[in-house]
Amino acid sequence: VGSKPREVAEEEKESTKKETKNASSKCTEEEQKLRILLVEDDIPTSLIITSMLTQAGAVVTNASNGKQAVERLRDNKYHEKIDLILTDIMMPEVDGIELCSILSKNPKL
């Protein structure tokens, strides 16, 4: 009778260790995912590409034109969290070529 509570306590400790390990590995996995800024004005195309990239394990942030992409990059919650930018060329306001020019002139973005 005296050994059962000790066994239960040890099982609870092991369970807690496993939960902590799983939570930290999930955090690590999230940090290791590729973060992509997708710049696309065509909604169906954006949805398809976002779905494909998400299924491949990426974290996707969307912008509907180059101006919005620059705003996302300047925003503190996205700053330094984007690994790759995929952009359309023909878009309203700021197109993909202009966006590339802005980015090459502002390496901090």
Secondary structure, 3 states (H helix, E strand, C coil): CCHHHHHHHHHHHHHHHHHHHHHHHHHHHHHHCCEEEEECCCHHHHHHHHHHHHHCCCEEEEECCHHHHHHHHHCCCCCCCCCEEEECCCCCCCCHHHHHHHHHHCCCC
